[in-house]
């Protein structure tokens, strides 16, 4: 009876640790993809800005000359 209670207790502890591990795994990948998306969006706007800048530069260059 006592051994059964101890083994059940350890199984609950292992289950809890497994759930915590899965939780941290999920949170880690959630934030990983979140920051990946954020930096992708940031660099996309960065290159879009420079593309727009050079486009206007050449446009005014050909317009005035």
PyMOL Python script that loads the backbone (N, CA, C, O; Angstrom):
from pymol import cmd

cmd.read_pdbstr("""\
ATOM      1  N   UNK A   1       0.835  -1.210   0.000  1.00  0.00           N
ATOM      2  CA  UNK A   1       0.000   0.000   0.000  1.00  0.00           C
ATOM      3  C   UNK A   1       0.866   1.256   0.000  1.00  0.00           C
ATOM      4  O   UNK A   1       0.630   2.190  -0.767  1.00  0.00           O
ATOM      5  N   UNK A   2       1.852   1.263   0.855  1.00  0.00           N
ATOM      6  CA  UNK A   2       2.736   2.432   0.935  1.00  0.00           C
ATOM      7  C   UNK A   2       3.566   2.556  -0.348  1.00  0.00           C
ATOM      8  O   UNK A   2       3.756   3.660  -0.858  1.00  0.00           O
ATOM      9  N   UNK A   3       4.054   1.444  -0.861  1.00  0.00           N
ATOM     10  CA  UNK A   3       4.836   1.463  -2.098  1.00  0.00           C
ATOM     11  C   UNK A   3       3.984   1.924  -3.288  1.00  0.00           C
ATOM     12  O   UNK A   3       4.459   2.650  -4.161  1.00  0.00           O
ATOM     13  N   UNK A   4       2.774   1.509  -3.302  1.00  0.00           N
ATOM     14  CA  UNK A   4       1.855   1.921  -4.373  1.00  0.00           C
ATOM     15  C   UNK A   4       1.601   3.428  -4.321  1.00  0.00           C
ATOM     16  O   UNK A   4       1.552   4.089  -5.359  1.00  0.00           O
ATOM     17  N   UNK A   5       1.445   3.955  -3.141  1.00  0.00           N
ATOM     18  CA  UNK A   5       1.263   5.402  -2.982  1.00  0.00           C
ATOM     19  C   UNK A   5       2.511   6.169  -3.414  1.00  0.00           C
ATOM     20  O   UNK A   5       2.412   7.225  -4.039  1.00  0.00           O
ATOM     21  N   UNK A   6       3.664   5.642  -3.083  1.00  0.00           N
ATOM     22  CA  UNK A   6       4.925   6.295  -3.469  1.00  0.00           C
ATOM     23  C   UNK A   6       5.100   6.263  -4.989  1.00  0.00           C
ATOM     24  O   UNK A   6       5.475   7.271  -5.588  1.00  0.00           O
ATOM     25  N   UNK A   7       4.839   5.136  -5.604  1.00  0.00           N
ATOM     26  CA  UNK A   7       4.957   5.054  -7.069  1.00  0.00           C
ATOM     27  C   UNK A   7       3.940   5.952  -7.771  1.00  0.00           C
ATOM     28  O   UNK A   7       4.256   6.581  -8.781  1.00  0.00           O
ATOM     29  N   UNK A   8       2.749   6.008  -7.248  1.00  0.00           N
ATOM     30  CA  UNK A   8       1.731   6.914  -7.806  1.00  0.00           C
ATOM     31  C   UNK A   8       2.166   8.368  -7.661  1.00  0.00           C
ATOM     32  O   UNK A   8       1.965   9.177  -8.566  1.00  0.00           O
ATOM     33  N   UNK A   9       2.749   8.685  -6.546  1.00  0.00           N
ATOM     34  CA  UNK A   9       3.262  10.029  -6.290  1.00  0.00           C
ATOM     35  C   UNK A   9       4.357  10.384  -7.289  1.00  0.00           C
ATOM     36  O   UNK A   9       4.365  11.485  -7.838  1.00  0.00           O
ATOM     37  N   UNK A  10       5.288   9.446  -7.528  1.00  0.00           N
ATOM     38  CA  UNK A  10       6.356   9.688  -8.490  1.00  0.00           C
ATOM     39  C   UNK A  10       5.829   9.784  -9.920  1.00  0.00           C
ATOM     40  O   UNK A  10       6.343  10.564 -10.721  1.00  0.00           O
ATOM     41  N   UNK A  11       4.833   9.017 -10.231  1.00  0.00           N
ATOM     42  CA  UNK A  11       4.234   9.122 -11.562  1.00  0.00           C
ATOM     43  C   UNK A  11       3.559  10.474 -11.768  1.00  0.00           C
ATOM     44  O   UNK A  11       3.626  11.043 -12.858  1.00  0.00           O
ATOM     45  N   UNK A  12       2.929  10.974 -10.756  1.00  0.00           N
ATOM     46  CA  UNK A  12       2.333  12.313 -10.850  1.00  0.00           C
ATOM     47  C   UNK A  12       3.398  13.391 -10.986  1.00  0.00           C
ATOM     48  O   UNK A  12       3.213  14.366 -11.714  1.00  0.00           O
ATOM     49  N   UNK A  13       4.502  13.217 -10.290  1.00  0.00           N
ATOM     50  CA  UNK A  13       5.620  14.167 -10.411  1.00  0.00           C
ATOM     51  C   UNK A  13       6.206  14.122 -11.822  1.00  0.00           C
ATOM     52  O   UNK A  13       6.482  15.164 -12.417  1.00  0.00           O
ATOM     53  N   UNK A  14       6.391  12.927 -12.349  1.00  0.00           N
ATOM     54  CA  UNK A  14       6.905  12.800 -13.719  1.00  0.00           C
ATOM     55  C   UNK A  14       5.930  13.376 -14.743  1.00  0.00           C
ATOM     56  O   UNK A  14       6.342  14.015 -15.711  1.00  0.00           O
ATOM     57  N   UNK A  15       4.679  13.154 -14.531  1.00  0.00           N
ATOM     58  CA  UNK A  15       3.668  13.724 -15.423  1.00  0.00           C
ATOM     59  C   UNK A  15       3.665  15.248 -15.364  1.00  0.00           C
ATOM     60  O   UNK A  15       3.549  15.914 -16.393  1.00  0.00           O
ATOM     61  N   UNK A  16       3.789  15.781 -14.192  1.00  0.00           N
ATOM     62  CA  UNK A  16       3.853  17.230 -14.017  1.00  0.00           C
ATOM     63  C   UNK A  16       5.100  17.819 -14.676  1.00  0.00           C
ATOM     64  O   UNK A  16       5.030  18.868 -15.317  1.00  0.00           O
ATOM     65  N   UNK A  17       6.226  17.150 -14.519  1.00  0.00           N
ATOM     66  CA  UNK A  17       7.456  17.606 -15.169  1.00  0.00           C
ATOM     67  C   UNK A  17       7.354  17.533 -16.692  1.00  0.00           C
ATOM     68  O   UNK A  17       7.845  18.408 -17.406  1.00  0.00           O
ATOM     69  N   UNK A  18       6.724  16.499 -17.160  1.00  0.00           N
ATOM     70  CA  UNK A  18       6.519  16.376 -18.601  1.00  0.00           C
ATOM     71  C   UNK A  18       5.622  17.489 -19.135  1.00  0.00           C
ATOM     72  O   UNK A  18       5.890  18.058 -20.193  1.00  0.00           O
ATOM     73  N   UNK A  19       4.574  17.788 -18.411  1.00  0.00           N
ATOM     74  CA  UNK A  19       3.688  18.883 -18.818  1.00  0.00           C
ATOM     75  C   UNK A  19       4.380  20.236 -18.765  1.00  0.00           C
ATOM     76  O   UNK A  19       4.166  21.084 -19.632  1.00  0.00           O
ATOM     77  N   UNK A  20       5.198  20.435 -17.764  1.00  0.00           N
ATOM     78  CA  UNK A  20       5.974  21.676 -17.693  1.00  0.00           C
ATOM     79  C   UNK A  20       6.977  21.775 -18.836  1.00  0.00           C
ATOM     80  O   UNK A  20       7.188  22.848 -19.403  1.00  0.00           O
ATOM     81  N   UNK A  21       7.584  20.654 -19.162  1.00  0.00           N
ATOM     82  CA  UNK A  21       8.530  20.627 -20.274  1.00  0.00           C
ATOM     83  C   UNK A  21       7.840  20.955 -21.593  1.00  0.00           C
ATOM     84  O   UNK A  21       8.356  21.726 -22.401  1.00  0.00           O
ATOM     85  N   UNK A  22       6.681  20.366 -21.797  1.00  0.00           N
ATOM     86  CA  UNK A  22       5.914  20.667 -23.007  1.00  0.00           C
ATOM     87  C   UNK A  22       5.447  22.118 -23.041  1.00  0.00           C
ATOM     88  O   UNK A  22       5.410  22.751 -24.096  1.00  0.00           O
ATOM     89  N   UNK A  23       5.101  22.617 -21.893  1.00  0.00           N
ATOM     90  CA  UNK A  23       4.686  24.011 -21.803  1.00  0.00           C
ATOM     91  C   UNK A  23       5.831  24.949 -22.178  1.00  0.00           C
ATOM     92  O   UNK A  23       5.640  25.873 -22.969  1.00  0.00           O
ATOM     93  N   UNK A  24       7.028  24.719 -21.612  1.00  0.00           N
ATOM     94  CA  UNK A  24       8.169  25.567 -21.940  1.00  0.00           C
ATOM     95  C   UNK A  24       8.619  25.391 -23.383  1.00  0.00           C
ATOM     96  O   UNK A  24       9.079  26.339 -24.020  1.00  0.00           O
ATOM     97  N   UNK A  25       8.485  24.199 -23.882  1.00  0.00           N
ATOM     98  CA  UNK A  25       8.795  23.936 -25.283  1.00  0.00           C
ATOM     99  C   UNK A  25       7.869  24.749 -26.188  1.00  0.00           C
ATOM    100  O   UNK A  25       8.320  25.377 -27.146  1.00  0.00           O
ATOM    101  N   UNK A  26       6.587  24.732 -25.881  1.00  0.00           N
ATOM    102  CA  UNK A  26       5.592  25.483 -26.641  1.00  0.00           C
ATOM    103  C   UNK A  26       5.852  26.984 -26.552  1.00  0.00           C
ATOM    104  O   UNK A  26       5.811  27.684 -27.564  1.00  0.00           O
ATOM    105  N   UNK A  27       6.115  27.470 -25.363  1.00  0.00           N
ATOM    106  CA  UNK A  27       6.372  28.900 -25.155  1.00  0.00           C
ATOM    107  C   UNK A  27       7.641  29.330 -25.884  1.00  0.00           C
ATOM    108  O   UNK A  27       7.677  30.394 -26.503  1.00  0.00           O
ATOM    109  N   UNK A  28       8.674  28.509 -25.811  1.00  0.00           N
ATOM    110  CA  UNK A  28       9.935  28.813 -26.491  1.00  0.00           C
ATOM    111  C   UNK A  28       9.727  28.935 -27.999  1.00  0.00           C
ATOM    112  O   UNK A  28      10.183  29.902 -28.609  1.00  0.00           O
ATOM    113  N   UNK A  29       9.046  27.970 -28.601  1.00  0.00           N
ATOM    114  CA  UNK A  29       8.822  28.026 -30.042  1.00  0.00           C
ATOM    115  C   UNK A  29       7.834  29.105 -30.445  1.00  0.00           C
ATOM    116  O   UNK A  29       7.927  29.657 -31.541  1.00  0.00           O
ATOM    117  N   UNK A  30       6.909  29.402 -29.586  1.00  0.00           N
ATOM    118  CA  UNK A  30       5.984  30.495 -29.862  1.00  0.00           C
ATOM    119  C   UNK A  30       6.743  31.821 -29.952  1.00  0.00           C
ATOM    120  O   UNK A  30       6.563  32.589 -30.897  1.00  0.00           O
ATOM    121  N   UNK A  31       7.593  32.075 -28.955  1.00  0.00           N
ATOM    122  CA  UNK A  31       8.363  33.310 -28.997  1.00  0.00           C
ATOM    123  C   UNK A  31       9.423  33.297 -30.084  1.00  0.00           C
ATOM    124  O   UNK A  31       9.741  34.347 -30.641  1.00  0.00           O
ATOM    125  N   UNK A  32       9.964  32.159 -30.392  1.00  0.00           N
ATOM    126  CA  UNK A  32      10.939  32.044 -31.471  1.00  0.00           C
ATOM    127  C   UNK A  32      10.312  32.445 -32.804  1.00  0.00           C
ATOM    128  O   UNK A  32      10.872  33.258 -33.540  1.00  0.00           O
ATOM    129  N   UNK A  33       9.157  31.877 -33.108  1.00  0.00           N
ATOM    130  CA  UNK A  33       8.490  32.229 -34.356  1.00  0.00           C
ATOM    131  C   UNK A  33       7.939  33.646 -34.337  1.00  0.00           C
ATOM    132  O   UNK A  33       7.859  34.305 -35.374  1.00  0.00           O
ATOM    133  N   UNK A  34       7.569  34.100 -33.177  1.00  0.00           N
ATOM    134  CA  UNK A  34       7.105  35.473 -33.069  1.00  0.00           C
ATOM    135  C   UNK A  34       8.225  36.445 -33.418  1.00  0.00           C
ATOM    136  O   UNK A  34       8.010  37.359 -34.215  1.00  0.00           O
ATOM    137  N   UNK A  35       9.428  36.271 -32.838  1.00  0.00           N
ATOM    138  CA  UNK A  35      10.539  37.160 -33.147  1.00  0.00           C
ATOM    139  C   UNK A  35      11.063  36.965 -34.560  1.00  0.00           C
ATOM    140  O   UNK A  35      11.539  37.912 -35.185  1.00  0.00           O
ATOM    141  N   UNK A  36      10.979  35.756 -35.058  1.00  0.00           N
ATOM    142  CA  UNK A  36      11.371  35.508 -36.439  1.00  0.00           C
ATOM    143  C   UNK A  36      10.460  36.286 -37.390  1.00  0.00           C
ATOM    144  O   UNK A  36      10.938  36.921 -38.330  1.00  0.00           O
ATOM    145  N   UNK A  37       9.179  36.236 -37.150  1.00  0.00           N
ATOM    146  CA  UNK A  37       8.216  36.982 -37.947  1.00  0.00           C
ATOM    147  C   UNK A  37       8.445  38.486 -37.810  1.00  0.00           C
ATOM    148  O   UNK A  37       8.346  39.229 -38.787  1.00  0.00           O
ATOM    149  N   UNK A  38       8.749  38.924 -36.602  1.00  0.00           N
ATOM    150  CA  UNK A  38       8.986  40.336 -36.355  1.00  0.00           C
ATOM    151  C   UNK A  38      10.192  40.844 -37.140  1.00  0.00           C
ATOM    152  O   UNK A  38      10.124  41.888 -37.790  1.00  0.00           O
ATOM    153  N   UNK A  39      11.306  40.094 -37.075  1.00  0.00           N
ATOM    154  CA  UNK A  39      12.494  40.533 -37.803  1.00  0.00           C
ATOM    155  C   UNK A  39      12.327  40.400 -39.307  1.00  0.00           C
ATOM    156  O   UNK A  39      12.859  41.217 -40.059  1.00  0.00           O
ATOM    157  N   UNK A  40      11.620  39.414 -39.748  1.00  0.00           N
ATOM    158  CA  UNK A  40      11.328  39.278 -41.165  1.00  0.00           C
ATOM    159  C   UNK A  40      10.516  40.476 -41.655  1.00  0.00           C
ATOM    160  O   UNK A  40      10.811  41.047 -42.705  1.00  0.00           O
ATOM    161  N   UNK A  41       9.516  40.842 -40.906  1.00  0.00           N
ATOM    162  CA  UNK A  41       8.688  41.996 -41.241  1.00  0.00           C
ATOM    163  C   UNK A  41       9.516  43.280 -41.230  1.00  0.00           C
ATOM    164  O   UNK A  41       9.350  44.142 -42.093  1.00  0.00           O
ATOM    165  N   UNK A  42      10.406  43.401 -40.247  1.00  0.00           N
ATOM    166  CA  UNK A  42      11.252  44.577 -40.141  1.00  0.00           C
ATOM    167  C   UNK A  42      12.176  44.706 -41.349  1.00  0.00           C
ATOM    168  O   UNK A  42      12.267  45.784 -41.936  1.00  0.00           O
ATOM    169  N   UNK A  43      12.863  43.628 -41.733  1.00  0.00           N
ATOM    170  CA  UNK A  43      13.773  43.693 -42.874  1.00  0.00           C
ATOM    171  C   UNK A  43      13.030  43.840 -44.191  1.00  0.00           C
ATOM    172  O   UNK A  43      13.535  44.455 -45.131  1.00  0.00           O
ATOM    173  N   UNK A  44      11.858  43.288 -44.256  1.00  0.00           N
ATOM    174  CA  UNK A  44      11.047  43.470 -45.453  1.00  0.00           C
ATOM    175  C   UNK A  44      10.716  44.946 -45.639  1.00  0.00           C
ATOM    176  O   UNK A  44      10.839  45.461 -46.750  1.00  0.00           O
ATOM    177  N   UNK A  45      10.307  45.628 -44.600  1.00  0.00           N
ATOM    178  CA  UNK A  45      10.024  47.061 -44.682  1.00  0.00           C
ATOM    179  C   UNK A  45      11.279  47.879 -44.951  1.00  0.00           C
ATOM    180  O   UNK A  45      11.235  48.901 -45.635  1.00  0.00           O
ATOM    181  N   UNK A  46      12.389  47.417 -44.408  1.00  0.00           N
ATOM    182  CA  UNK A  46      13.657  48.086 -44.637  1.00  0.00           C
ATOM    183  C   UNK A  46      14.024  48.072 -46.124  1.00  0.00           C
ATOM    184  O   UNK A  46      14.364  49.107 -46.696  1.00  0.00           O
ATOM    185  N   UNK A  47      13.952  46.891 -46.744  1.00  0.00           N
ATOM    186  CA  UNK A  47      14.276  46.802 -48.166  1.00  0.00           C
ATOM    187  C   UNK A  47      13.225  47.482 -49.034  1.00  0.00           C
ATOM    188  O   UNK A  47      13.553  48.047 -50.077  1.00  0.00           O
ATOM    189  N   UNK A  48      12.022  47.433 -48.631  1.00  0.00           N
ATOM    190  CA  UNK A  48      10.969  48.119 -49.360  1.00  0.00           C
ATOM    191  C   UNK A  48      11.197  49.632 -49.327  1.00  0.00           C
ATOM    192  O   UNK A  48      10.981  50.321 -50.324  1.00  0.00           O
ATOM    193  N   UNK A  49      11.629  50.133 -48.190  1.00  0.00           N
ATOM    194  CA  UNK A  49      11.915  51.551 -48.053  1.00  0.00           C
ATOM    195  C   UNK A  49      13.045  51.976 -48.988  1.00  0.00           C
ATOM    196  O   UNK A  49      12.949  53.002 -49.662  1.00  0.00           O
ATOM    197  N   UNK A  50      14.119  51.178 -49.024  1.00  0.00           N
ATOM    198  CA  UNK A  50      15.225  51.533 -49.906  1.00  0.00           C
ATOM    199  C   UNK A  50      14.870  51.374 -51.375  1.00  0.00           C
ATOM    200  O   UNK A  50      15.335  52.150 -52.210  1.00  0.00           O
ATOM    201  N   UNK A  51      14.083  50.416 -51.691  1.00  0.00           N
ATOM    202  CA  UNK A  51      13.606  50.266 -53.055  1.00  0.00           C
ATOM    203  C   UNK A  51      12.785  51.491 -53.464  1.00  0.00           C
ATOM    204  O   UNK A  51      12.969  52.033 -54.553  1.00  0.00           O
ATOM    205  N   UNK A  52      11.903  51.909 -52.605  1.00  0.00           N
ATOM    206  CA  UNK A  52      11.087  53.084 -52.857  1.00  0.00           C
ATOM    207  C   UNK A  52      11.951  54.344 -52.974  1.00  0.00           C
ATOM    208  O   UNK A  52      11.702  55.206 -53.817  1.00  0.00           O
ATOM    209  N   UNK A  53      12.958  54.432 -52.124  1.00  0.00           N
ATOM    210  CA  UNK A  53      13.859  55.573 -52.137  1.00  0.00           C
ATOM    211  C   UNK A  53      14.609  55.662 -53.465  1.00  0.00           C
ATOM    212  O   UNK A  53      14.649  56.732 -54.072  1.00  0.00           O
ATOM    213  N   UNK A  54      15.202  54.563 -53.926  1.00  0.00           N
ATOM    214  CA  UNK A  54      15.940  54.579 -55.184  1.00  0.00           C
ATOM    215  C   UNK A  54      15.023  54.744 -56.385  1.00  0.00           C
ATOM    216  O   UNK A  54      15.402  55.343 -57.392  1.00  0.00           O
ATOM    217  N   UNK A  55      13.859  54.227 -56.273  1.00  0.00           N
ATOM    218  CA  UNK A  55      12.892  54.411 -57.348  1.00  0.00           C
ATOM    219  C   UNK A  55      12.567  55.897 -57.517  1.00  0.00           C
ATOM    220  O   UNK A  55      12.546  56.399 -58.641  1.00  0.00           O
ATOM    221  N   UNK A  56      12.320  56.584 -56.441  1.00  0.00           N
ATOM    222  CA  UNK A  56      12.052  58.035 -56.514  1.00  0.00           C
ATOM    223  C   UNK A  56      13.275  58.824 -56.950  1.00  0.00           C
ATOM    224  O   UNK A  56      13.166  59.832 -57.648  1.00  0.00           O
ATOM    225  N   UNK A  57      14.423  58.358 -56.534  1.00  0.00           N
ATOM    226  CA  UNK A  57      15.661  59.016 -56.930  1.00  0.00           C
ATOM    227  C   UNK A  57      15.827  58.979 -58.449  1.00  0.00           C
ATOM    228  O   UNK A  57      16.104  60.003 -59.075  1.00  0.00           O
ATOM    229  N   UNK A  58      15.657  57.795 -59.033  1.00  0.00           N
ATOM    230  CA  UNK A  58      15.782  57.689 -60.487  1.00  0.00           C
ATOM    231  C   UNK A  58      14.633  58.370 -61.214  1.00  0.00           C
ATOM    232  O   UNK A  58      14.802  58.889 -62.317  1.00  0.00           O
ATOM    233  N   UNK A  59      13.517  58.364 -60.612  1.00  0.00           N
ATOM    234  CA  UNK A  59      12.375  59.035 -61.223  1.00  0.00           C
ATOM    235  C   UNK A  59      12.629  60.539 -61.338  1.00  0.00           C
ATOM    236  O   UNK A  59      12.415  61.134 -62.395  1.00  0.00           O
ATOM    237  N   UNK A  60      13.088  61.144 -60.242  1.00  0.00           N
ATOM    238  CA  UNK A  60      13.379  62.574 -60.294  1.00  0.00           C
ATOM    239  C   UNK A  60      14.590  62.893 -61.153  1.00  0.00           C
ATOM    240  O   UNK A  60      14.673  63.958 -61.763  1.00  0.00           O
ATOM    241  N   UNK A  61      15.510  61.971 -61.191  1.00  0.00           N
ATOM    242  CA  UNK A  61      16.686  62.165 -62.032  1.00  0.00           C
ATOM    243  C   UNK A  61      16.291  62.239 -63.506  1.00  0.00           C
ATOM    244  O   UNK A  61      16.720  63.137 -64.230  1.00  0.00           O
ATOM    245  N   UNK A  62      15.478  61.293 -63.934  1.00  0.00           N
ATOM    246  CA  UNK A  62      15.031  61.314 -65.328  1.00  0.00           C
ATOM    247  C   UNK A  62      14.012  62.414 -65.592  1.00  0.00           C
ATOM    248  O   UNK A  62      13.881  62.897 -66.716  1.00  0.00           O
ATOM    249  N   UNK A  63      13.322  62.789 -64.585  1.00  0.00           N
ATOM    250  CA  UNK A  63      12.324  63.828 -64.762  1.00  0.00           C
ATOM    251  C   UNK A  63      12.986  65.192 -64.970  1.00  0.00           C
ATOM    252  O   UNK A  63      12.579  65.962 -65.840  1.00  0.00           O
ATOM    253  N   UNK A  64      14.010  65.480 -64.164  1.00  0.00           N
ATOM    254  CA  UNK A  64      14.652  66.781 -64.265  1.00  0.00           C
ATOM    255  C   UNK A  64      15.703  66.854 -65.361  1.00  0.00           C
ATOM    256  O   UNK A  64      16.017  67.939 -65.851  1.00  0.00           O
ATOM    257  N   UNK A  65      16.248  65.708 -65.749  1.00  0.00           N
ATOM    258  CA  UNK A  65      17.287  65.731 -66.791  1.00  0.00           C
ATOM    259  C   UNK A  65      16.843  65.023 -68.030  1.00  0.00           C
ATOM    260  O   UNK A  65      17.595  64.949 -69.002  1.00  0.00           O
TER     261      UNK A  65
END
""", "prot")
cmd.dss("prot")
cmd.show_as("cartoon", "prot")
cmd.util.cbc("prot")
cmd.orient("prot")
